[in-house]
Amino acid sequence: KDLSRKKSEFVKLAEGFDNDYDVIGNIDDKLLVKTNEGAPKGMVYAYETMKRKGRVVIIPEQEEVLETVSMIGGKLITDYMKNASSKVYIHELTGEIISELELPGIGSFGGLSGLFDENTAFYSFTSFTFPATVFKLDIDENKSEVFFDSGIDFDASDYVTKQEFFTSKDGTKVPMFIIHKKGVELDGTNPTLLYGYGGFNISLTPYFSTSNLILLENGGVYALANIRGGGEYGEEWHDAGTKMQKQNVFDDFIAAGEYLISEGYTSKDRLAIMGGSNGGLLVGACMTQRPDLFQVAFPQVGVLDMLRYHKFTIGWAWATDYGTSEEDSSMFSYLLGYSPLHNINSGVDYPATMIFTADHDDRVVPAHSFKFAATLQEKNTGPNPLLIRIESKAGHGAGTPIAKIIENVADQWAFMFYNMDITPKY
């Protein structure tokens, strides 16, 4: 709308909820918009609002996923995700690439801020072996310097971060980050924690965790699998792990575990799996489909009853990824086929399991975990412990006090090491 003209009308730029639109800023009467309309991995176009000439593509869709675009220092700065880690470029306002921002390594870029008419910007960077750090960027010179660091006494040179690709059941190549201390022998004896999510177009990118140092300092391996259902390769990757293709997610995660064993990182007696929320569903499905593959399982605040999940609190909103048992008989049968609660069988030795939930979780109601724990304990005939840890006065995870987080993590590592017959060093 032209505010300089009386009775001017609004100009419609887009409509509906099928695509995303993010107005980056303007150059005179041109609005710059980031969208995935007609470009599942993202693009930027300019719209001349006064002349109404329509869209002109400024930055076309690339092979990588376009995460963010900012107008700072008279330039466009784009953040792309390539193989689940960040690539950042500085562009002219017309879209041409000037240079690539040199980052400290494989990791996650974020928090970019600055003004359009100033040459200075600030951003954060983190990775599995790089604590979150704020950098100051001279845009014209493309030079960064540390502005603020976390002060953690940690030597990243003691550790190795790899990204390896494994083959899933249907032949799809799937990436996985693998982190361990230098000198670790690939002899199949290393305690290993495999983490995943696989849903709702959410990407898992490198991040620093002080908790994971406990595992790494004890000769362990931390693995993060970028399985289908996430957003690491755009909407196609996400769609391949939804509704009647949800089994792809579990197949990917199982294949990740098999890869870690076949490559000598660990063995089935030293392999643990963990995931929360939709990742709790992932762990629940994999431990019931392949109980022989894992020694320890941590389904955290998981969606475990796939026939009734949509009947509680916000569960109905997840139908876009899962479908519901009320849609038709085919979807009912498909959900029943992998629903963790409904696939616990008598006479099976399940992994040592610690189920995590909280009494005030209004996102994934604790009834999921309660029923899963009760059914596991009823039908299990093996020697492994099957426990449920119910946090009091807590919810789905966000906002949990530090004291509770420490207690939670201590229980997690103690349970894992004990059931792998490992005496940890602290």
C-alpha positions in Angstrom: 0.0 0.0 0.0 1.3 3.5 -1.0 0.9 5.6 2.2 1.7 8.8 0.2 -1.5 8.4 -1.7 -4.9 8.8 -0.2 -7.3 5.8 -0.6 -4.6 3.7 -2.1 -5.3 -0.1 -1.9 -3.2 -2.9 -0.6 -1.3 -4.9 -3.2 -1.6 -8.7 -2.7 1.8 -10.3 -2.8 0.8 -13.9 -1.9 -2.1 -15.8 -0.4 -2.8 -19.1 1.3 -0.7 -21.3 3.6 0.7 -23.7 1.2 4.1 -21.8 1.0 6.3 -19.7 3.1 6.9 -16.0 2.5 9.4 -13.8 4.4 9.8 -10.1 3.5 13.5 -9.4 3.8 13.3 -5.7 3.2 13.0 -3.1 0.5 15.1 -1.3 -2.1 13.1 1.8 -2.9 9.8 0.5 -4.1 11.0 -3.1 -4.5 10.2 -5.6 -1.8 12.6 -8.5 -1.5 10.8 -11.7 -0.5 12.2 -15.2 0.4 9.9 -18.0 -0.5 9.6 -21.7 -1.3 6.8 -21.2 -3.8 7.9 -23.0 -6.9 11.3 -23.5 -5.3 11.1 -26.1 -2.5 14.7 -25.3 -1.4 14.1 -21.5 -1.4 14.7 -18.5 -3.6 14.5 -14.7 -3.4 12.5 -12.5 -5.7 11.9 -8.7 -6.0 8.4 -7.2 -6.4 8.0 -3.7 -7.8 5.1 -2.6 -5.7 4.4 0.7 -7.5 4.7 -0.5 -11.1 3.2 -3.9 -10.2 5.3 -5.6 -12.8 5.3 -8.9 -10.9 8.2 -10.9 -9.6 11.9 -10.8 -10.7 14.1 -13.6 -9.3 17.1 -12.2 -7.5 18.6 -15.4 -6.1 17.3 -18.5 -7.8 16.8 -21.9 -6.1 20.1 -23.8 -5.5 20.9 -27.4 -4.7 21.3 -26.4 -1.0 18.4 -25.3 1.2 18.2 -21.5 1.7 17.7 -21.0 5.4 17.8 -17.2 5.9 18.5 -14.0 4.0 19.4 -10.6 5.6 20.0 -7.1 4.2 23.1 -5.7 6.1 25.8 -3.4 5.1 24.3 -2.7 1.7 24.5 -6.3 0.8 22.5 -9.5 0.9 23.8 -12.3 3.2 22.4 -15.8 2.7 22.7 -18.8 4.9 22.4 -22.1 3.1 22.3 -25.6 4.6 24.5 -28.1 2.7 24.6 -31.6 4.0 23.1 -30.4 7.4 25.8 -27.7 8.0 26.0 -24.0 7.2 27.3 -22.2 4.1 27.1 -18.4 4.1 27.5 -16.1 1.1 27.7 -12.3 0.7 25.8 -11.0 -2.4 25.3 -7.8 -4.2 21.7 -6.4 -3.9 21.2 -7.7 -7.5 21.9 -11.2 -6.3 25.4 -11.9 -7.6 27.7 -13.6 -5.1 30.7 -11.5 -4.0 32.3 -14.0 -1.6 31.7 -16.9 0.8 32.0 -16.3 4.5 34.8 -18.4 6.0 33.4 -20.2 9.0 35.6 -22.0 11.6 34.6 -25.4 10.2 31.6 -27.8 9.8 28.9 -26.3 12.0 25.9 -24.1 12.5 25.7 -20.4 11.7 22.9 -18.2 13.2 21.8 -15.0 14.9 23.0 -12.7 12.2 22.3 -9.0 13.0 23.3 -5.6 11.8 22.0 -2.5 10.0 21.6 -1.9 6.3 23.7 1.2 6.3 26.5 -0.1 8.5 29.4 -2.3 7.5 29.5 -4.3 10.7 27.5 -7.4 11.5 27.4 -10.0 14.3 26.7 -13.7 14.1 27.1 -16.9 16.2 28.7 -20.2 15.3 28.7 -23.5 17.0 29.6 -27.1 16.2 30.0 -30.4 18.0 33.5 -29.4 19.2 33.1 -25.6 19.0 31.2 -23.9 21.9 28.8 -21.2 20.8 30.8 -18.1 19.9 29.7 -14.6 18.8 31.8 -13.1 15.9 32.1 -9.6 14.6 32.1 -9.4 10.8 33.6 -6.6 8.6 31.3 -7.1 5.6 33.4 -5.3 3.0 36.6 -7.1 4.0 34.8 -10.4 4.7 36.8 -10.7 7.9 35.5 -12.1 11.2 36.9 -11.8 14.7 35.8 -13.3 18.0 33.5 -10.8 19.8 32.4 -13.1 22.7 33.1 -16.7 23.6 31.6 -19.0 26.2 34.8 -19.3 28.3 34.5 -23.1 28.4 37.9 -24.8 29.2 37.8 -27.1 26.2 40.4 -28.1 23.6 38.6 -28.9 20.3 41.9 -30.3 18.8 41.5 -33.4 21.1 38.4 -34.5 19.1 37.4 -35.6 15.6 34.2 -34.7 13.8 33.3 -36.7 10.7 30.4 -36.7 8.3 29.8 -40.1 6.7 27.0 -41.4 4.4 25.3 -44.7 4.9 22.8 -46.6 2.7 19.3 -47.1 4.0 17.0 -50.0 3.2 15.7 -48.6 -0.1 19.2 -47.5 -1.3 18.9 -43.8 -0.2 22.2 -42.2 1.0 21.8 -40.6 4.4 24.3 -38.4 6.2 25.5 -38.9 9.8 27.8 -36.9 12.0 30.2 -38.9 14.1 32.2 -37.4 16.9 34.8 -39.0 19.1 38.1 -38.3 20.8 41.3 -38.7 18.8 43.0 -42.1 19.2 39.7 -44.0 19.7 40.2 -47.4 18.1 37.4 -48.7 15.8 37.4 -52.1 17.5 33.6 -52.4 18.2 33.9 -51.8 21.9 33.2 -48.0 22.1 30.0 -46.9 24.0 28.0 -45.1 21.4 24.9 -42.9 21.5 22.9 -42.5 18.3 20.5 -39.6 18.2 17.8 -38.7 15.7 14.5 -36.9 15.1 13.2 -37.3 11.5 10.1 -35.3 11.3 8.2 -32.0 10.7 10.8 -30.6 8.4 13.1 -30.0 11.3 16.8 -30.1 10.6 19.4 -31.4 13.0 22.6 -29.4 12.6 25.9 -29.4 14.6 25.7 -28.0 18.1 27.9 -28.1 21.2 26.8 -30.1 24.3 28.7 -30.2 27.5 26.7 -33.2 28.4 28.1 -35.2 25.5 31.6 -34.5 26.7 31.0 -37.1 29.4 30.6 -39.7 26.7 33.5 -38.5 24.6 35.9 -38.3 27.6 35.1 -41.9 28.4 36.2 -43.1 24.9 32.7 -43.0 23.6 31.2 -42.0 20.2 28.3 -39.6 19.6 26.4 -40.0 16.3 23.7 -37.8 14.9 21.8 -39.2 11.9 20.1 -36.7 9.5 17.3 -39.1 8.5 14.3 -38.5 6.3 11.4 -36.5 7.6 13.7 -33.6 8.5 14.4 -30.6 6.5 18.1 -31.1 5.7 17.5 -31.5 1.9 14.3 -29.5 1.6 10.6 -30.5 1.3 11.3 -33.6 -0.7 13.4 -35.0 2.1 10.7 -34.1 4.6 7.9 -35.6 2.5 9.8 -38.9 2.2 9.3 -39.4 5.9 5.7 -38.6 6.4 2.4 -40.4 6.5 2.5 -43.6 4.4 6.3 -43.2 4.0 7.0 -42.9 7.8 8.7 -46.3 7.8 11.5 -44.7 5.8 12.5 -42.7 8.9 12.8 -45.9 11.0 14.6 -47.7 8.3 17.1 -44.9 8.1 17.8 -44.9 11.8 18.1 -48.7 11.9 20.6 -48.5 9.0 22.6 -45.8 10.9 22.9 -48.2 13.8 24.0 -51.1 11.5 26.6 -48.8 9.9 28.1 -47.8 13.2 28.5 -51.5 14.0 29.8 -52.6 10.6 32.4 -49.8 10.6 33.7 -50.8 14.0 32.6 -47.8 16.0 30.6 -50.0 18.3 28.7 -53.2 18.8 25.1 -54.0 19.6 26.1 -54.5 23.2 27.5 -50.9 23.3 24.9 -49.0 21.2 22.3 -46.7 22.7 19.6 -44.7 20.9 17.9 -41.5 22.0 15.3 -39.1 20.7 12.7 -36.8 22.0 9.1 -36.0 21.1 8.8 -37.1 17.5 12.3 -38.5 18.2 10.7 -40.5 21.0 8.4 -42.1 18.5 11.5 -42.9 16.4 13.2 -44.6 19.3 10.1 -46.5 20.3 9.5 -47.8 16.8 13.1 -48.8 16.3 13.4 -50.6 19.6 10.2 -52.6 18.9 11.1 -53.4 15.3 14.8 -54.2 16.0 15.2 -55.0 19.7 18.3 -57.1 18.9 20.2 -54.1 17.5 20.4 -51.9 20.6 21.6 -52.3 24.1 20.0 -49.2 25.6 17.0 -47.0 24.5 16.0 -43.6 25.6 12.5 -42.6 24.3 12.0 -39.1 25.6 8.6 -37.4 25.9 7.6 -39.6 22.9 4.5 -39.9 20.7 4.0 -43.7 21.3 0.3 -44.3 20.8 -0.2 -43.6 17.1 -3.9 -44.6 17.0 -5.0 -42.0 19.6 -2.3 -39.3 19.6 -4.6 -36.8 17.8 -7.2 -36.9 20.5 -5.0 -35.2 23.1 -4.0 -31.5 23.5 -2.3 -30.3 20.3 -1.9 -33.7 18.8 -4.4 -33.0 16.0 -1.8 -30.6 14.5 0.6 -33.4 13.8 -1.7 -35.1 11.3 0.2 -33.4 8.5 3.2 -35.6 9.2 1.5 -38.7 10.6 -2.0 -39.0 9.2 -4.6 -40.3 11.7 -6.3 -43.6 12.4 -9.7 -42.0 11.5 -8.8 -41.1 7.9 -9.4 -44.5 6.4 -8.7 -48.1 6.9 -5.4 -48.0 5.0 -4.0 -45.2 7.3 -5.3 -47.1 10.3 -3.5 -50.2 9.3 -0.3 -48.3 8.5 -0.2 -46.5 11.8 -1.0 -49.8 13.7 1.9 -51.4 11.9 4.5 -49.2 13.5 2.8 -47.7 16.6 5.3 -48.5 19.4 2.6 -49.1 22.0 0.9 -51.6 19.8 4.0 -53.5 18.7 5.3 -54.7 22.0 5.2 -58.5 22.0 5.5 -61.1 24.7 8.7 -63.2 24.8 11.0 -60.5 23.4 14.1 -59.3 25.1 13.9 -55.5 24.7 16.9 -53.2 25.2 17.5 -51.7 28.6 15.0 -48.8 28.5 14.6 -45.5 30.4 11.5 -43.7 29.3 11.5 -40.0 30.0 8.3 -37.9 30.5 7.0 -35.1 32.8 3.8 -34.8 34.7 2.9 -31.4 33.2 3.8 -32.1 29.6 0.9 -30.6 27.6 2.6 -31.1 24.2 2.9 -34.9 24.2 0.8 -35.9 27.2 2.6 -38.3 29.6 -0.1 -41.0 29.0 1.9 -42.0 25.9 4.9 -42.9 28.1 2.8 -44.3 31.0 1.1 -46.8 28.6 4.3 -47.7 26.8 6.1 -48.4 30.1 3.3 -50.4 31.6 3.0 -52.6 28.4 6.8 -53.1 28.2 6.9 -54.2 31.8 4.0 -56.5 31.4 5.2 -58.3 28.3 9.0 -58.2 28.6 10.6 -61.5 29.6 14.3 -60.5 29.3 16.8 -59.5 31.9 17.1 -55.8 31.0 15.6 -53.1 33.2 12.6 -51.2 31.8 12.2 -47.9 33.7 10.2 -44.7 33.4 11.5 -41.4 34.7 8.7 -39.0 35.5 9.9 -35.4 36.1 7.6 -33.5 38.4 6.5 -29.9 37.9 7.9 -29.9 34.4 6.7 -30.1 30.8 7.9 -31.0 27.3 11.5 -29.8 28.0 11.7 -26.0 27.2 12.3 -24.0 30.4 13.5 -26.9 32.5 15.7 -25.5 35.4 19.4 -26.3 35.2 19.2 -28.4 38.4 16.6 -30.7 36.8 18.6 -30.9 33.6 21.7 -32.0 35.5 19.7 -34.7 37.4 18.2 -35.8 34.1 21.6 -36.1 32.3 23.2 -37.8 35.3 20.5 -40.5 35.3 20.9 -40.9 31.5 24.6 -41.5 31.5 24.5 -43.7 34.6 21.8 -45.9 33.1 23.7 -46.2 29.8 27.1 -46.9 31.3 25.7 -49.4 33.8 23.9 -51.4 31.2 27.0 -51.5 29.0 29.1 -52.7 31.9 31.3 -49.6 31.8 32.7 -47.8 34.8 32.9 -44.2 33.7 35.6 -41.7 34.7 34.3 -38.2 35.8 
